[in-house]
């Protein structure tokens, strides 16, 4: 459930950012790229979004 809510909120944030940067195409590309990277990083690092399916490997 947390993944779904997080994804919907992230999509809303992306839409808002793209609306704010409407006339600046390169800024939209950069914002989309950066927000996509932050989204992927959040799923990789935030424990409650992983849901226990991903294991941490320690040496």
Helices and strands as residue ranges (DSSP letters): H 2-20, H 25-45, H 47-50
